[in-house]
Amino acid sequence: DVVMTQSPLSLPVTLGQPASISCRSSQSLVYRDGNTYLNWFQQRPGQSPRRLIYKVSNRDSGVPDRFSGSGSGTDFTLKISRLEAEDVGVYYCMQGSHWPLTFGGGTKVEIK
Amino acid sequence: EVHLVESGGGLVQPGRSLRLSCTASGFTFGDYGMSWVRQAPGKGLEWVGFIRSKAYGGTTEYAASVKGRFTISRDDSKSIAYLQMNSLKTEDTAVYYCTRGDYYDSNGYYFLFDYWGQGTLVTVSS
């Protein structure tokens, strides 16, 4: 199985400051069609997960442009350019290139 | 507008069965693969299983933790995906979410997990 390792586990950030979350996979996420199926999700307290980013770096409709995704192969990053209060929650990466599908363990973003 | 509504959760004793439903609206359900994801209390997200669209065989994939006990099926005429859970264990206690899994069109393949339901809580306890 592909293991998805996120770091850090917890990320206290001052409002207006940047935040960065790392996600590493135990094997390459490049699928046979040449695409890399790596999604990022946000889960606010008490809510269902919300997809933010798909295929590494494509932002979903309605997602603020302060969120960006990057990376390739086995190494991926989610960045928030300037943290806002509504960004508090847990962030997960997920790979869709190999069965079984797997999620990272989550990174809790909070206000410092 | 896409909507997914899970139902069927509740309290069940270990070893018993439960069937969850995911009722979809706002899209052509039969064209999409569908997936179930769960979240134990205070824990992270865990993928449970996947059912492909009928055009791609309607076949299924499962996490090792549920394989042989859980079965996903679909009724495209009703736009419902089901999760049949047998031989339930206390460690199956979680909120269960359904989500759109994937889609194919003339432009290619789309791995989704873009829309999620509100979840339904399953508690396995004696």
gemmi code that builds the backbone of each chain (N, CA, C; Angstrom):
import gemmi

chains = {
    "A": [
        ("ASP", (0.825, -1.193, 0.000), (0.000, 0.000, 0.000), (0.869, 1.257, 0.000)),
        ("VAL", (0.355, 2.311, -0.643), (1.078, 3.579, -0.639), (0.829, 4.312, 0.678)),
        ("VAL", (1.896, 4.570, 1.388), (1.778, 5.303, 2.652), (1.951, 6.791, 2.379)),
        ("MET", (1.008, 7.577, 2.878), (1.051, 9.035, 2.728), (1.432, 9.640, 4.071)),
        ("THR", (2.552, 10.313, 4.115), (3.066, 10.869, 5.367), (2.996, 12.384, 5.325)),
        ("GLN", (2.200, 12.955, 6.205), (2.064, 14.396, 6.287), (2.884, 14.947, 7.437)),
        ("SER", (3.383, 16.168, 7.242), (4.047, 16.888, 8.328), (3.853, 18.380, 8.129)),
        ("PRO", (3.784, 19.142, 9.230), (3.777, 18.625, 10.597), (2.413, 18.075, 10.968)),
        ("LEU", (2.325, 17.534, 12.188), (1.045, 17.051, 12.686), (0.160, 18.221, 13.076)),
        ("SER", (0.799, 19.239, 13.652), (0.099, 20.428, 14.109), (0.847, 21.655, 13.624)),
        ("LEU", (0.101, 22.689, 13.212), (0.740, 23.866, 12.631), (0.072, 25.134, 13.164)),
        ("PRO", (0.644, 25.714, 14.237), (0.113, 26.998, 14.739), (0.677, 28.135, 13.891)),
        ("VAL", (-0.205, 28.983, 13.391), (0.212, 30.054, 12.482), (-0.456, 31.365, 12.883)),
        ("THR", (0.296, 32.423, 12.842), (-0.265, 33.751, 13.116), (-1.127, 34.198, 11.938)),
        ("LEU", (-2.255, 34.821, 12.233), (-3.114, 35.335, 11.158), (-2.313, 36.238, 10.226)),
        ("GLY", (-2.510, 36.028, 8.928), (-1.805, 36.828, 7.931), (-0.462, 36.258, 7.519)),
        ("GLN", (-0.005, 35.249, 8.238), (1.271, 34.611, 7.916), (1.073, 33.372, 7.051)),
        ("PRO", (2.142, 32.946, 6.352), (2.008, 31.765, 5.491), (2.050, 30.461, 6.270)),
        ("ALA", (1.500, 29.415, 5.653), (1.541, 28.071, 6.223), (1.884, 27.097, 5.114)),
        ("SER", (2.612, 26.051, 5.466), (3.027, 25.073, 4.480), (2.906, 23.675, 5.062)),
        ("ILE", (2.276, 22.775, 4.323), (2.078, 21.399, 4.756), (2.722, 20.473, 3.733)),
        ("SER", (3.477, 19.514, 4.232), (4.162, 18.559, 3.375), (3.424, 17.227, 3.356)),
        ("CYS", (3.440, 16.586, 2.208), (2.848, 15.257, 2.045), (3.802, 14.435, 1.187)),
        ("ARG", (4.273, 13.335, 1.734), (5.191, 12.466, 0.994), (4.565, 11.087, 0.828)),
        ("SER", (4.701, 10.527, -0.352), (4.166, 9.203, -0.632), (5.303, 8.194, -0.699)),
        ("SER", (4.994, 6.947, -0.354), (6.023, 5.911, -0.307), (6.398, 5.398, -1.689)),
        ("GLN", (5.609, 5.759, -2.693), (5.987, 5.466, -4.074), (5.411, 6.542, -4.980)),
        ("SER", (5.941, 6.601, -6.181), (5.535, 7.641, -7.115), (4.027, 7.599, -7.372)),
        ("LEU", (3.430, 8.786, -7.445), (1.999, 8.885, -7.704), (1.682, 9.180, -9.166)),
        ("VAL", (2.679, 9.043, -10.038), (2.423, 9.229, -11.467), (1.675, 8.010, -11.976)),
        ("TYR", (0.477, 8.223, -12.462), (-0.380, 7.145, -12.953), (0.033, 6.771, -14.370)),
        ("ARG", (-0.446, 5.638, -14.865), (-0.060, 5.158, -16.203), (-0.488, 6.117, -17.302)),
        ("ASP", (-1.464, 7.004, -17.025), (-1.876, 7.975, -18.055), (-1.033, 9.250, -18.016)),
        ("GLY", (-0.041, 9.282, -17.130), (0.849, 10.423, -17.025), (0.402, 11.464, -16.009)),
        ("ASN", (-0.822, 11.336, -15.503), (-1.314, 12.271, -14.495), (-0.908, 11.814, -13.100)),
        ("THR", (-0.906, 12.762, -12.175), (-0.584, 12.481, -10.780), (-1.835, 12.796, -9.962)),
        ("TYR", (-2.444, 11.740, -9.412), (-3.726, 11.921, -8.717), (-3.497, 12.123, -7.229)),
        ("LEU", (-3.231, 13.375, -6.902), (-2.984, 13.789, -5.530), (-3.948, 14.931, -5.223)),
        ("ASN", (-4.828, 14.695, -4.263), (-5.815, 15.696, -3.846), (-5.468, 16.225, -2.462)),
        ("TRP", (-5.891, 17.447, -2.209), (-5.843, 18.038, -0.869), (-7.258, 18.383, -0.428)),
        ("PHE", (-7.519, 18.104, 0.863), (-8.831, 18.382, 1.439), (-8.670, 19.236, 2.689)),
        ("GLN", (-9.694, 20.035, 2.938), (-9.808, 20.789, 4.179), (-11.017, 20.248, 4.934)),
        ("GLN", (-10.853, 20.031, 6.229), (-11.994, 19.668, 7.058), (-12.087, 20.622, 8.237)),
        ("ARG", (-13.039, 21.513, 8.166), (-13.281, 22.424, 9.278), (-13.971, 21.680, 10.400)),
        ("PRO", (-13.850, 22.162, 11.636), (-14.485, 21.475, 12.767), (-15.970, 21.250, 12.538)),
        ("GLY", (-16.396, 19.999, 12.703), (-17.802, 19.650, 12.593), (-18.346, 19.573, 11.184)),
        ("GLN", (-17.460, 19.678, 10.187), (-17.916, 19.651, 8.797), (-17.368, 18.448, 8.037)),
        ("SER", (-17.970, 18.197, 6.873), (-17.454, 17.177, 5.964), (-16.201, 17.689, 5.287)),
        ("PRO", (-15.359, 16.782, 4.798), (-14.188, 17.232, 4.044), (-14.611, 17.995, 2.792)),
        ("ARG", (-13.745, 18.901, 2.392), (-13.954, 19.721, 1.198), (-12.708, 19.612, 0.349)),
        ("ARG", (-12.855, 19.277, -0.910), (-11.671, 19.219, -1.762), (-11.222, 20.631, -2.117)),
        ("LEU", (-9.915, 20.868, -1.967), (-9.318, 22.167, -2.295), (-8.543, 22.114, -3.609)),
        ("ILE", (-7.775, 21.043, -3.748), (-6.808, 20.910, -4.842), (-6.921, 19.510, -5.427)),
        ("TYR", (-6.894, 19.397, -6.748), (-6.850, 18.093, -7.390), (-5.697, 18.043, -8.385)),
        ("LYS", (-5.236, 16.842, -8.669), (-4.065, 16.623, -9.548), (-2.934, 17.583, -9.195)),
        ("VAL", (-2.580, 17.569, -7.924), (-1.397, 18.262, -7.371), (-1.578, 19.761, -7.211)),
        ("SER", (-2.057, 20.437, -8.274), (-1.958, 21.899, -8.249), (-3.181, 22.623, -8.792)),
        ("ASN", (-4.255, 21.905, -9.088), (-5.450, 22.531, -9.646), (-6.429, 22.894, -8.536)),
        ("ARG", (-6.695, 24.182, -8.408), (-7.558, 24.667, -7.342), (-9.026, 24.491, -7.735)),
        ("ASP", (-9.834, 24.016, -6.811), (-11.256, 23.852, -7.080), (-11.951, 25.206, -7.158)),
        ("SER", (-13.088, 25.212, -7.832), (-13.893, 26.424, -7.945), (-14.304, 26.909, -6.560)),
        ("GLY", (-14.159, 28.204, -6.331), (-14.557, 28.778, -5.054), (-13.484, 28.731, -3.991)),
        ("VAL", (-12.381, 28.060, -4.266), (-11.272, 28.003, -3.303), (-10.430, 29.267, -3.456)),
        ("PRO", (-10.195, 29.976, -2.358), (-9.420, 31.226, -2.455), (-8.041, 30.990, -3.043)),
        ("ASP", (-7.540, 31.993, -3.755), (-6.243, 31.809, -4.426), (-5.067, 31.881, -3.459)),
        ("ARG", (-5.326, 32.055, -2.170), (-4.222, 31.959, -1.204), (-3.812, 30.502, -0.976)),
        ("PHE", (-4.645, 29.555, -1.457), (-4.293, 28.145, -1.391), (-3.612, 27.737, -2.695)),
        ("SER", (-2.492, 27.025, -2.567), (-1.821, 26.518, -3.751), (-1.198, 25.168, -3.450)),
        ("GLY", (-1.151, 24.324, -4.480), (-0.536, 23.016, -4.344), (0.606, 22.868, -5.340)),
        ("SER", (1.613, 22.127, -4.938), (2.756, 21.907, -5.816), (3.363, 20.552, -5.510)),
        ("GLY", (4.322, 20.169, -6.349), (5.051, 18.934, -6.112), (5.006, 18.005, -7.298)),
        ("SER", (5.685, 16.886, -7.148), (5.714, 15.874, -8.191), (6.260, 14.578, -7.610)),
        ("GLY", (5.943, 13.472, -8.314), (6.503, 12.178, -7.915), (6.018, 11.693, -6.560)),
        ("THR", (6.819, 11.975, -5.538), (6.502, 11.504, -4.191), (6.452, 12.631, -3.164)),
        ("ASP", (6.654, 13.851, -3.585), (6.819, 14.965, -2.661), (5.876, 16.115, -3.027)),
        ("PHE", (4.959, 16.440, -2.125), (3.911, 17.412, -2.433), (3.748, 18.406, -1.293)),
        ("THR", (3.260, 19.593, -1.632), (3.119, 20.656, -0.637), (1.821, 21.426, -0.867)),
        ("LEU", (1.144, 21.730, 0.228), (0.009, 22.646, 0.213), (0.445, 23.910, 0.936)),
        ("LYS", (0.244, 25.053, 0.305), (0.625, 26.323, 0.917), (-0.589, 27.237, 1.041)),
        ("ILE", (-0.628, 27.924, 2.169), (-1.597, 28.992, 2.381), (-0.767, 30.259, 2.483)),
        ("SER", (-0.999, 31.181, 1.599), (-0.097, 32.347, 1.515), (-0.267, 33.287, 2.710)),
        ("ARG", (-1.498, 33.469, 3.157), (-1.773, 34.346, 4.306), (-2.954, 33.725, 5.059)),
        ("LEU", (-2.660, 33.214, 6.234), (-3.700, 32.503, 6.975), (-4.835, 33.423, 7.408)),
        ("GLU", (-6.062, 32.958, 7.166), (-7.242, 33.663, 7.667), (-7.938, 32.771, 8.694)),
        ("ALA", (-8.790, 33.368, 9.510), (-9.428, 32.631, 10.594), (-10.238, 31.443, 10.074)),
        ("GLU", (-10.842, 31.582, 8.904), (-11.683, 30.519, 8.348), (-10.870, 29.315, 7.850)),
        ("ASP", (-9.560, 29.439, 7.850), (-8.695, 28.351, 7.376), (-8.379, 27.337, 8.482)),
        ("VAL", (-8.820, 27.619, 9.691), (-8.574, 26.683, 10.796), (-9.276, 25.362, 10.514)),
        ("GLY", (-8.555, 24.262, 10.723), (-9.120, 22.953, 10.481), (-8.013, 21.937, 10.253)),
        ("VAL", (-8.406, 20.764, 9.787), (-7.428, 19.714, 9.502), (-7.350, 19.527, 7.987)),
        ("TYR", (-6.127, 19.414, 7.504), (-5.871, 19.265, 6.067), (-5.322, 17.872, 5.791)),
        ("TYR", (-5.853, 17.253, 4.740), (-5.457, 15.899, 4.373), (-5.012, 15.848, 2.909)),
        ("CYS", (-3.968, 15.090, 2.649), (-3.661, 14.736, 1.263), (-4.209, 13.336, 1.024)),
        ("MET", (-4.415, 13.024, -0.250), (-4.947, 11.711, -0.616), (-4.433, 11.346, -2.001)),
        ("GLN", (-4.057, 10.071, -2.162), (-3.599, 9.641, -3.478), (-4.649, 8.755, -4.136)),
        ("GLY", (-4.783, 8.946, -5.444), (-5.742, 8.162, -6.217), (-5.084, 7.396, -7.352)),
        ("SER", (-3.766, 7.223, -7.260), (-3.038, 6.574, -8.356), (-2.865, 5.083, -8.168)),
        ("HIS", (-3.011, 4.616, -6.941), (-2.784, 3.203, -6.647), (-3.892, 2.695, -5.731)),
        ("TRP", (-4.297, 1.433, -5.963), (-5.215, 0.784, -5.029), (-4.391, 0.066, -3.951)),
        ("PRO", (-4.837, 0.102, -2.698), (-5.981, 0.861, -2.178), (-5.684, 2.359, -2.104)),
        ("LEU", (-6.704, 3.161, -2.222), (-6.559, 4.604, -2.059), (-6.175, 4.890, -0.609)),
        ("THR", (-5.361, 5.919, -0.425), (-4.892, 6.209, 0.921), (-4.837, 7.705, 1.188)),
        ("PHE", (-5.097, 8.042, 2.457), (-5.034, 9.416, 2.937), (-3.796, 9.599, 3.816)),
        ("GLY", (-3.322, 10.834, 3.861), (-2.349, 11.189, 4.873), (-3.043, 11.282, 6.220)),
        ("GLY", (-2.245, 11.357, 7.279), (-2.798, 11.352, 8.626), (-3.427, 12.666, 9.059)),
        ("GLY", (-3.214, 13.722, 8.284), (-3.823, 15.004, 8.609), (-2.871, 15.965, 9.287)),
        ("THR", (-3.053, 17.248, 9.025), (-2.307, 18.323, 9.673), (-3.316, 19.322, 10.218)),
        ("LYS", (-3.241, 19.559, 11.521), (-4.169, 20.478, 12.162), (-3.601, 21.883, 12.125)),
        ("VAL", (-4.291, 22.780, 11.441), (-3.873, 24.178, 11.347), (-4.689, 25.000, 12.335)),
        ("GLU", (-3.981, 25.735, 13.177), (-4.660, 26.551, 14.185), (-4.007, 27.919, 14.271)),
        ("ILE", (-4.704, 28.817, 14.929), (-4.199, 30.186, 15.091), (-3.231, 30.227, 16.271)),
        ("LYS", (-2.082, 30.843, 16.012), (-1.102, 30.979, 17.097), (-1.503, 32.148, 17.989)),
    ],
    "B": [
        ("GLU", (-27.443, 21.388, -8.741), (-26.437, 21.332, -7.689), (-26.287, 19.894, -7.192)),
        ("VAL", (-25.055, 19.480, -7.040), (-24.772, 18.118, -6.586), (-25.078, 17.975, -5.102)),
        ("HIS", (-25.802, 16.923, -4.766), (-26.084, 16.596, -3.365), (-25.886, 15.112, -3.152)),
        ("LEU", (-25.279, 14.791, -2.015), (-25.129, 13.411, -1.575), (-25.644, 13.338, -0.146)),
        ("VAL", (-26.565, 12.416, 0.103), (-27.146, 12.300, 1.439), (-27.031, 10.859, 1.913)),
        ("GLU", (-26.248, 10.684, 2.980), (-26.088, 9.356, 3.575), (-27.191, 9.111, 4.601)),
        ("SER", (-27.581, 7.859, 4.729), (-28.573, 7.493, 5.736), (-28.349, 6.049, 6.146)),
        ("GLY", (-29.010, 5.652, 7.231), (-28.941, 4.268, 7.662), (-28.046, 4.005, 8.861)),
        ("GLY", (-27.348, 5.028, 9.329), (-26.480, 4.831, 10.487), (-27.261, 4.609, 11.764)),
        ("GLY", (-26.541, 4.226, 12.805), (-27.185, 4.008, 14.095), (-26.326, 3.153, 14.992)),
        ("LEU", (-26.924, 2.713, 16.081), (-26.243, 1.864, 17.051), (-26.501, 0.405, 16.719)),
        ("VAL", (-25.448, -0.376, 16.651), (-25.582, -1.792, 16.308), (-24.608, -2.595, 17.161)),
        ("GLN", (-24.992, -3.809, 17.501), (-24.127, -4.660, 18.320), (-23.019, -5.294, 17.486)),
        ("PRO", (-21.899, -5.583, 18.107), (-20.826, -6.285, 17.382), (-21.340, -7.592, 16.787)),
        ("GLY", (-20.880, -7.861, 15.558), (-21.276, -9.077, 14.864), (-22.529, -8.926, 14.014)),
        ("ARG", (-23.264, -7.830, 14.226), (-24.486, -7.625, 13.458), (-24.186, -6.885, 12.158)),
        ("SER", (-25.252, -6.629, 11.390), (-25.126, -5.997, 10.082), (-25.875, -4.675, 10.035)),
        ("LEU", (-25.483, -3.861, 9.069), (-26.137, -2.579, 8.831), (-25.936, -2.216, 7.376)),
        ("ARG", (-26.935, -1.587, 6.775), (-26.778, -1.122, 5.402), (-26.945, 0.389, 5.347)),
        ("LEU", (-25.935, 1.052, 4.797), (-25.990, 2.493, 4.591), (-26.391, 2.783, 3.154)),
        ("SER", (-27.059, 3.914, 2.976), (-27.442, 4.380, 1.644), (-26.851, 5.749, 1.393)),
        ("CYS", (-26.548, 6.011, 0.142), (-26.083, 7.325, -0.292), (-26.966, 7.723, -1.466)),
        ("THR", (-27.849, 8.681, -1.238), (-28.776, 9.129, -2.272), (-28.213, 10.368, -2.951)),
        ("ALA", (-28.074, 10.276, -4.272), (-27.427, 11.340, -5.026), (-28.435, 12.128, -5.860)),
        ("SER", (-28.103, 13.366, -6.109), (-28.910, 14.206, -6.991), (-28.023, 15.287, -7.595)),
        ("GLY", (-28.496, 15.849, -8.705), (-27.781, 16.961, -9.330), (-26.751, 16.561, -10.363)),
        ("PHE", (-26.615, 15.258, -10.632), (-25.700, 14.791, -11.668), (-26.177, 13.426, -12.164)),
        ("THR", (-25.615, 12.987, -13.274), (-25.995, 11.702, -13.857), (-25.265, 10.598, -13.100)),
        ("PHE", (-25.921, 10.085, -12.088), (-25.303, 9.167, -11.125), (-24.623, 7.978, -11.811)),
        ("GLY", (-25.273, 7.410, -12.792), (-24.760, 6.195, -13.412), (-23.446, 6.384, -14.141)),
        ("ASP", (-23.076, 7.613, -14.429), (-21.834, 7.883, -15.147), (-20.622, 7.969, -14.221)),
        ("TYR", (-20.844, 7.900, -12.912), (-19.773, 8.151, -11.954), (-19.468, 6.923, -11.108)),
        ("GLY", (-18.182, 6.722, -10.837), (-17.796, 5.826, -9.772), (-18.084, 6.515, -8.444)),
        ("MET", (-18.395, 5.718, -7.427), (-18.727, 6.266, -6.123), (-17.860, 5.610, -5.069)),
        ("SER", (-17.627, 6.334, -3.985), (-16.739, 5.810, -2.954), (-17.293, 6.096, -1.569)),
        ("TRP", (-16.840, 5.285, -0.599), (-17.168, 5.494, 0.810), (-15.865, 5.741, 1.572)),
        ("VAL", (-15.938, 6.687, 2.490), (-14.807, 7.056, 3.341), (-15.350, 7.151, 4.764)),
        ("ARG", (-14.573, 6.718, 5.745), (-15.038, 6.815, 7.127), (-14.051, 7.576, 7.992)),
        ("GLN", (-14.569, 8.014, 9.144), (-13.749, 8.767, 10.085), (-14.152, 8.369, 11.499)),
        ("ALA", (-13.279, 7.624, 12.157), (-13.517, 7.254, 13.552), (-13.472, 8.506, 14.425)),
        ("PRO", (-14.140, 8.495, 15.568), (-14.185, 9.680, 16.433), (-12.801, 10.206, 16.758)),
        ("GLY", (-12.558, 11.477, 16.437), (-11.282, 12.111, 16.731), (-10.122, 11.671, 15.868)),
        ("LYS", (-10.390, 10.885, 14.828), (-9.317, 10.353, 13.990), (-9.371, 10.944, 12.587)),
        ("GLY", (-8.471, 10.475, 11.738), (-8.391, 10.962, 10.374), (-9.329, 10.221, 9.422)),
        ("LEU", (-9.201, 10.531, 8.151), (-10.029, 9.937, 7.114), (-9.459, 8.596, 6.684)),
        ("GLU", (-10.331, 7.626, 6.492), (-9.922, 6.295, 6.030), (-10.801, 5.895, 4.847)),
        ("TRP", (-10.169, 5.602, 3.713), (-10.914, 5.133, 2.572), (-11.443, 3.722, 2.838)),
        ("VAL", (-12.714, 3.493, 2.474), (-13.378, 2.217, 2.748), (-13.520, 1.383, 1.480)),
        ("GLY", (-14.064, 1.992, 0.417), (-14.291, 1.208, -0.782), (-14.782, 2.053, -1.939)),
        ("PHE", (-14.890, 1.422, -3.102), (-15.160, 2.133, -4.357), (-15.964, 1.221, -5.263)),
        ("ILE", (-16.925, 1.799, -5.986), (-17.633, 1.040, -7.013), (-17.566, 1.813, -8.328)),
        ("ARG", (-17.133, 1.143, -9.361), (-17.022, 1.793, -10.666), (-18.397, 1.930, -11.301)),
        ("SER", (-18.484, 2.790, -12.289), (-19.725, 2.907, -13.043), (-19.977, 1.622, -13.824)),
        ("LYS", (-21.208, 1.387, -14.212), (-21.561, 0.168, -14.971), (-20.789, 0.125, -16.286)),
        ("ALA", (-20.528, 1.278, -16.873), (-19.781, 1.331, -18.134), (-18.380, 0.759, -17.984)),
        ("TYR", (-17.891, 0.739, -16.749), (-16.562, 0.197, -16.455), (-16.666, -1.027, -15.556)),
        ("GLY", (-17.781, -1.728, -15.750), (-17.939, -3.027, -15.121), (-18.654, -3.029, -13.794)),
        ("GLY", (-18.818, -1.850, -13.187), (-19.463, -1.817, -11.870), (-18.676, -2.577, -10.813)),
        ("THR", (-17.392, -2.777, -11.052), (-16.577, -3.560, -10.121), (-16.204, -2.738, -8.891)),
        ("THR", (-15.726, -3.429, -7.889), (-15.490, -2.800, -6.589), (-14.053, -2.997, -6.100)),
        ("GLU", (-13.636, -2.098, -5.232), (-12.349, -2.175, -4.550), (-12.615, -1.887, -3.071)),
        ("TYR", (-11.831, -2.513, -2.203), (-12.045, -2.346, -0.767), (-10.717, -2.189, -0.030)),
        ("ALA", (-10.811, -1.488, 1.089), (-9.678, -1.449, 2.006), (-9.548, -2.817, 2.673)),
        ("ALA", (-8.333, -3.165, 3.012), (-8.078, -4.473, 3.633), (-8.865, -4.645, 4.935)),
        ("SER", (-9.083, -3.538, 5.649), (-9.749, -3.603, 6.950), (-11.214, -4.008, 6.850)),
        ("VAL", (-11.806, -3.882, 5.656), (-13.236, -4.204, 5.510), (-13.493, -5.285, 4.468)),
        ("LYS", (-12.469, -5.674, 3.743), (-12.647, -6.645, 2.649), (-13.196, -7.952, 3.210)),
        ("GLY", (-14.222, -8.477, 2.542), (-14.852, -9.714, 2.990), (-16.005, -9.488, 3.950)),
        ("ARG", (-16.090, -8.273, 4.516), (-17.187, -7.969, 5.446), (-18.132, -6.908, 4.871)),
        ("PHE", (-17.574, -5.974, 4.120), (-18.372, -4.884, 3.547), (-18.551, -5.103, 2.047)),
        ("THR", (-19.719, -4.690, 1.546), (-20.005, -4.794, 0.110), (-20.665, -3.501, -0.366)),
        ("ILE", (-20.123, -2.951, -1.432), (-20.708, -1.761, -2.037), (-21.494, -2.192, -3.272)),
        ("SER", (-22.675, -1.615, -3.427), (-23.491, -1.867, -4.618), (-24.133, -0.547, -5.034)),
        ("ARG", (-24.808, -0.575, -6.154), (-25.437, 0.645, -6.652), (-26.728, 0.320, -7.380)),
        ("ASP", (-27.663, 1.255, -7.314), (-28.902, 1.172, -8.066), (-28.985, 2.468, -8.862)),
        ("ASP", (-28.578, 2.402, -10.118), (-28.528, 3.613, -10.927), (-29.914, 4.163, -11.218)),
        ("SER", (-30.932, 3.293, -11.216), (-32.296, 3.767, -11.480), (-32.805, 4.659, -10.355)),
        ("LYS", (-32.235, 4.471, -9.155), (-32.643, 5.275, -7.998), (-31.570, 6.271, -7.580)),
        ("SER", (-30.415, 6.248, -8.254), (-29.285, 7.131, -7.906), (-28.849, 6.907, -6.455)),
        ("ILE", (-28.709, 5.659, -6.078), (-28.313, 5.311, -4.711), (-27.117, 4.356, -4.750)),
        ("ALA", (-26.153, 4.640, -3.887), (-25.059, 3.718, -3.620), (-25.265, 3.155, -2.211)),
        ("TYR", (-24.954, 1.882, -2.057), (-25.157, 1.220, -0.776), (-23.822, 0.736, -0.214)),
        ("LEU", (-23.773, 0.678, 1.111), (-22.650, 0.054, 1.801), (-23.245, -0.955, 2.776)),
        ("GLN", (-23.144, -2.229, 2.410), (-23.616, -3.303, 3.277), (-22.467, -3.693, 4.197)),
        ("MET", (-22.707, -3.579, 5.496), (-21.659, -3.856, 6.470), (-22.077, -5.053, 7.321)),
        ("ASN", (-21.324, -6.131, 7.209), (-21.596, -7.345, 7.972), (-20.496, -7.585, 8.995)),
        ("SER", (-20.786, -8.454, 9.948), (-19.796, -8.819, 10.979), (-19.130, -7.586, 11.559)),
        ("LEU", (-19.940, -6.631, 11.973), (-19.394, -5.356, 12.443), (-18.576, -5.517, 13.712)),
        ("LYS", (-17.532, -4.709, 13.796), (-16.628, -4.716, 14.937), (-16.678, -3.333, 15.602)),
        ("THR", (-16.240, -3.288, 16.843), (-16.245, -1.998, 17.541), (-15.381, -0.981, 16.800)),
        ("GLU", (-14.324, -1.454, 16.151), (-13.437, -0.535, 15.427), (-14.033, 0.004, 14.132)),
        ("ASP", (-15.230, -0.461, 13.770), (-15.934, 0.111, 12.615), (-16.733, 1.356, 12.996)),
        ("THR", (-16.754, 1.680, 14.291), (-17.451, 2.887, 14.745), (-16.834, 4.109, 14.084)),
        ("ALA", (-17.661, 4.868, 13.366), (-17.151, 6.012, 12.607), (-18.313, 6.766, 11.966)),
        ("VAL", (-18.013, 7.951, 11.496), (-18.910, 8.643, 10.569), (-18.548, 8.153, 9.174)),
        ("TYR", (-19.545, 7.730, 8.424), (-19.338, 7.214, 7.076), (-19.826, 8.249, 6.063)),
        ("TYR", (-18.916, 8.616, 5.156), (-19.219, 9.578, 4.104), (-19.237, 8.884, 2.747)),
        ("CYS", (-20.140, 9.335, 1.880), (-20.014, 8.920, 0.481), (-19.537, 10.120, -0.334)),
        ("THR", (-18.896, 9.822, -1.430), (-18.317, 10.859, -2.269), (-18.272, 10.364, -3.707)),
        ("ARG", (-18.259, 11.272, -4.622), (-18.115, 10.911, -6.044), (-16.682, 10.469, -6.274)),
        ("GLY", (-16.512, 9.319, -6.883), (-15.192, 8.743, -7.013), (-14.458, 9.129, -8.279)),
        ("ASP", (-15.065, 8.801, -9.425), (-14.381, 9.117, -10.664), (-15.374, 9.247, -11.812)),
        ("TYR", (-14.822, 9.646, -12.966), (-15.669, 9.922, -14.129), (-14.800, 9.855, -15.370)),
        ("TYR", (-15.411, 9.344, -16.452), (-14.722, 9.323, -17.748), (-15.557, 10.103, -18.747)),
        ("ASP", (-14.887, 10.848, -19.622), (-15.580, 11.396, -20.791), (-14.616, 11.352, -21.975)),
        ("SER", (-15.006, 12.001, -23.047), (-14.203, 11.948, -24.264), (-12.818, 12.568, -24.073)),
        ("ASN", (-12.692, 13.381, -23.020), (-11.401, 14.028, -22.764), (-10.499, 13.208, -21.850)),
        ("GLY", (-11.056, 12.157, -21.280), (-10.208, 11.333, -20.437), (-10.816, 10.959, -19.111)),
        ("TYR", (-9.925, 10.716, -18.133), (-10.308, 10.207, -16.813), (-10.205, 11.325, -15.785)),
        ("TYR", (-11.167, 11.325, -14.854), (-11.178, 12.322, -13.785), (-11.279, 11.602, -12.450)),
        ("PHE", (-10.258, 11.754, -11.621), (-10.296, 11.237, -10.259), (-10.890, 12.343, -9.410)),
        ("LEU", (-11.969, 12.098, -8.704), (-12.765, 13.180, -8.137), (-12.639, 13.334, -6.618)),
        ("PHE", (-13.532, 12.754, -5.841), (-13.680, 13.010, -4.401), (-13.977, 14.495, -4.225)),
        ("ASP", (-14.798, 15.037, -5.136), (-15.079, 16.463, -5.144), (-16.297, 16.862, -4.331)),
        ("TYR", (-17.301, 16.000, -4.262), (-18.486, 16.296, -3.457), (-18.668, 15.209, -2.402)),
        ("TRP", (-19.010, 15.638, -1.178), (-19.159, 14.728, -0.057), (-20.517, 14.944, 0.593)),
        ("GLY", (-21.070, 13.874, 1.139), (-22.278, 14.023, 1.925), (-21.954, 14.537, 3.321)),
        ("GLN", (-22.982, 14.644, 4.140), (-22.818, 15.144, 5.503), (-22.369, 14.045, 6.463)),
        ("GLY", (-22.448, 12.796, 5.997), (-22.008, 11.668, 6.815), (-23.130, 11.091, 7.661)),
        ("THR", (-22.976, 9.824, 8.001), (-23.914, 9.155, 8.899), (-23.100, 8.375, 9.929)),
        ("LEU", (-23.470, 8.488, 11.191), (-22.694, 7.893, 12.278), (-23.118, 6.448, 12.516)),
        ("VAL", (-22.135, 5.570, 12.518), (-22.336, 4.173, 12.867), (-21.600, 3.905, 14.172)),
        ("THR", (-22.326, 3.427, 15.158), (-21.731, 3.096, 16.449), (-21.914, 1.606, 16.690)),
        ("VAL", (-20.794, 0.907, 16.824), (-20.828, -0.534, 17.074), (-20.456, -0.759, 18.530)),
        ("SER", (-21.447, -1.185, 19.300), (-21.231, -1.338, 20.734), (-22.278, -2.280, 21.309)),
        ("SER", (-21.878, -3.005, 22.328), (-22.828, -3.891, 23.004), (-23.540, -3.150, 24.136)),
    ],
}
model = gemmi.Model(1)
for chain_id, residues in chains.items():
    chain = gemmi.Chain(chain_id)
    for i, (resn, *xyz) in enumerate(residues, 1):
        res = gemmi.Residue()
        res.name, res.seqid = resn, gemmi.SeqId(i, " ")
        for name, pos in zip(("N", "CA", "C"), xyz):
            atom = gemmi.Atom()
            atom.name, atom.element = name, gemmi.Element(name[0])
            atom.pos, atom.b_iso = gemmi.Position(*pos), 0.0
            res.add_atom(atom)
        chain.add_residue(res)
    model.add_chain(chain)
structure = gemmi.Structure()
structure.add_model(model)
structure.setup_entities()
